Amino acid sequence: MGIGCIVAIAAVALVTVGGGVAAFMMLRSAAPTPSAVAISIPAIATPTIPAIATTTATKEKAAALTVWGEAGNGAGQLTDARSITVDMDENVYVADYDTLRVQKFDTTGKFQWIVQVPKDTFAGNKGIWGMAVDSKNVLWVNRTAALFKLSTADGKLLGTIQGNYDDKSFKYIGLDAVGNIATLHTLAGDTDLLLMDPNGKVRKRVKNVPEHGLAMDGAGNVYLSDEFEGQIQVIDPQGTIKSKFGSKSDKHTSRPEYLAVDGKGHIFAETGEGLDVFDQGGGYIKTIDTSALKGGLRSFAISSKGHLFVLGNDRVAELDIGTLP
């Protein structure tokens, strides 16, 4: 399950996913590569909080409002696409995992532009692990060893935050309402949560966190999924664990990975059961049927209007999820 030379031919979602961006070449013209932002990382302790009990509810089939996309290497086509996000106007951004291509489509699936983020200078391509759009309509793309800021208008590179060394990498990205950043940072096999300001300066580092999914809500709370423990953690903007819910024996939180949070605090999680929805306290609401993709869920995003966009089998679907309590 699961998702820098820039090439342009001519997609908050809160994270998504479910819920923290060398030569840069464009098909039209070359754009200069901005300088990397230095990272200075402090450390904080992580306390333990008791689990929150979940409730039971029903499974629900979601009607597909639109379905579009096709496999291929051309403009407007997708190749092993694993990351999706949407902006405030519900334009959709989709990224191939290995080719490093990022494409923008309008809400109906009409192709807008395509770019390719730089390869990793140490290890070649690496992969794109996530994307998010901030309140200023800047697209952030998380490639394994760097975060890239792109213009949503045309895909031009606006800035880069480097992971620095081949044993340091980023995974997932989330943004709050004012542009603060959350991402996972791996060093020599240990995964930490980085809480950064809108310019990429690290404010807090939370050590040894789960690494299977990340989302960030508008207030700056971060949600992390732990596939092995069957849990979802909620961490406040200061880096303190507020709560956690789920367990290995809870089918609704079995093997959670991608996460997203909508504007009303509903938590969406890709689990072994499907795409499950929880309330702010971790109470289970329902499971959304994503079979309209006809190939399995790879990633998903919730728009600021509360609309659900899902990605799988190199196709995108907007699903009607009805009214949530």
N, C-alpha and C positions, 0 to 999 in steps of 0.2 A: 504494500500500500504506500502510497506515498506519491517531491518535487525537491575584459574589457577591450581594441579596434571595434567601433560600432558601425553596423551596416543599416542604413535607412532607405527603404524603397519609396516610399511615397513622396494591455489591457494594460470614508475608509471602510475599502472592506476591512472589517476588523479581522482581523486575521482569522487571517486565514491561514490558512491552512496550508481547525480547526481545528484557540486561536492559535522577529522579532529578521538593495542594489536589485601599464602595457599599452600597446597601440590601440586606438579607438577609431575604426574606419566606418564611413558611411557610404552607401551606394551613390548618393548624390555628391557629397563633399566630405573632406576629412575635418574632424573636430579635434582640438587640442585636449590632452588628458590633464585634468586638474591635479594638483599635488595631493598626495595622501595625507590623511589626518592622523597625527600621532595619538596613540592610545596609552594612557596611564591608568592602571587598574588597581583600585583599593580593594580590600577584602572585608566581608562582614560575616558574622556567625549566623547559622540557620537553626532556629528553634524547632521543636516538635509540637504539632497541634493535633488534638483528637479528631477522629474521622466524623463526618456528618452522615447521618442515616439517609437513605434514599427511599422514595416511594415507588409505587407501581402504577402503570397506566396502559395505554393501548398503542398498537402499531397502526400506522396510517399510510395509505398510498397517496403519493403526491402527483398531481397532473402536470405534465410538461407544457409550459406556455410557449417556449421556443426550444428547438434543438438544431444545432448547426455544427459545422466543422468536418474536416476530412483529413485522412492521413496523407503525408507526402512531404517533399522537401521544398516546394515552391512557396511563394508569398501567399499567405492566407491558408496554408496547409500546416499540419502539426506532425511532429515526430517525437514520440515518447514524451508528450507534454505532461508535466506533473504539477505545475504551479499556476494558480489563477487568482486574480484580484479584480476589483471594480472600483471606479472613481465615483464621485458624488453625482455625476450625470449618468451613471451606470454604463459607461464605456467599459469594455472587458479587456483585460490584459492577460495573455497566456504565454507561458515560457516552456520551451523544450528543455528537458533535463540535461542532456549531454551535448547537443549542438550549440547551446548557449544562445539560441534565438529567442527574442521577446517580440511579441506581436500585439498590436492594438486593433480591436474590433468595436464597432458600435453595438448597442444593445440588441440589435437584430442579427448580428454576426457579420456585418459588412466590413471587409478588410480596410484598415486605415494606414498602418505602417508596420515595418519590420526592422529590427535592429539586432545586432549580435554583440554581447558584452565580451570584454577581453578574456582570453584564456588565462589560467593561472600560470604565473611566470616560473614557478618551481616544478609543477607537475602536469602541465598541459591543460586540457579542457576543464577538468573537474565538473561539478554539476550545479545547477540552479536549484536552491532549496526552498525558495519562497519569495513572495513579493507583497508589497503593500503600497497604498497611495495615501499621502498625508493631506491635511486640510488645505494646503496650498497647491494641491494638484501636482505634487512631485511624486514620481514613481520610484520606489526603492526596490532594488533587485538584490537578493542575497545569493551570490555565487560562493562556492565553498570557502575561498580565502579572501573575499572582499565584499563590501557593500557598495553598490553603485546607485547614484542619484541620477534619474533620467527625467527629461522634460516629457510630460504627457502629451504635449502638443505635437512633437515631432520625433521624440526618442533620443534627442541629443544628450550627451553626457554632461552633467552638471557638477559632479563631484565623486570622490572615491574615498572609502575608508578601508585601509588594508589590514589584513590579519597578520602581516609582517613576515612570518616564517612558515616553512612548509609543514611544521607540526602544529600550527595554529590555524584554526578555521572557524567560520561562522556557519550556523545552521538555523533556519527560520528567521522571521522578522515580524515584529508587531509595532504599531504606532498608536499613540493616544491622541486626544483631541487637539493638543497643542504641538504635536510633532515629536514628543519624546519617543525614544526608540528602545525596544527590548529585543535582544537576540541571544542565542546560545553560542558560546565560545569554547572551543575544544583545544586543550593544550596537553599533549602527551597522553591522550586517552581520558583525561578528566574533563567533564563538561560543567561549565559555570554559566549562570545567567548574568548578562551584562545589561544594566540599565543606563542608558545614555541620553544626553540632551539632544536637541534637534540638530546640533552641529557635529555630533558624533563623539563628544567628550564623555567619557565614562564617569557616571555619578556613583554607582554602586556595583559591586560584584558579589553575587551569591554563589557560593561554591558548592560543587557536587550535587547538581540538580538533575531530574529526569530529562531525557533528551529526545523524546518521541513525538512531541508536538508542542506548539507555542501559540498563544493568542494574547492580545492586549486590548482592554476596553478603553472607552473614552476618558475615564478617570485615572488611567495609568495602572490599574491592577493587571497583573500578568497571570495567565493560566498555563500550566504545564501538565502534560500527560505522561503517565508512567505505565508503559505497556506491560512490564513485568509484574507490577503490584496491582494493576487494574484500578489505578487511582488518578484523580485530577487534583492538582494543587492550585490554590489561589494565593498569590503573593502581592502584597501591597506596594505602592510606589516607593516606599523606603526600603524594600527588600526583605520584609518580614512575612513569614507564612501566616496568612489569615485563617485559612481553613483548607481542608481536603475532603474529598468524598470518593466513594467507590471502594471495591475490594476485589480480590481474585475470584471470589465466589458470586459476585454480582454480575449477572449477564449483561446488564445495561452499561457497565464500564469495562467489560472484557476486552483486553488488548486495545486500549485507546491510543490513537495517534493524532491525526490532524485535528485542529481545534479552530473555532471561531466564536465570537461573541457579538450579539447584535446590540442596538442602541438601548434596548430595554433590559439588558443583562441576561438574556437567554444564552445558555452555553450549548454550542453544537460540537459534537465529538464523533469522529469516525471510530467505530468500535467493531468488535467481532460480530456484533448483532446487526450493524448497519450504521446509518447516520442518526445518532440519538440526540435528543434535545432535553436539556435540564433547566430548571429555574435557577435563580441567583443563589439559592441555598444548596444546590446540588440535587434537588428532588427531580426524579425522572418524570418527563412529560409524555413523550412519545418517540417512536422510531419512524423516520421518514424513508419511504421506499424510493430508491434512486434507480430502479430498473429501467427507466426511460433511456439511460445511457447505453444499455445493451452491451456492457463490457466491463463493468465494475468501476467503483469510485476511486479516483486518484487524488483529488483535491476539491476544495469548495470555498466559496466566499459569500459573505452576507453584505448586501449594499446598505448604505445609510437609510434607505427606504424600507429595509427589512426584507428585501427580495433575495432568494437563495439561487446562486449560480454554482453548478457542479461540473466537474471535469472528469472525464474518463474515456479510455479507448479513443483518444484524440478527437473527442467530441465534447461540446458544451451544451448544457441544458439549463434553462431557467425553470425552476419548479415552483408550483403553487403550494405553499406550506400551510395555508389557512391562517386562522387567528390563534395566537399563543396566549395562554393565561398570564 
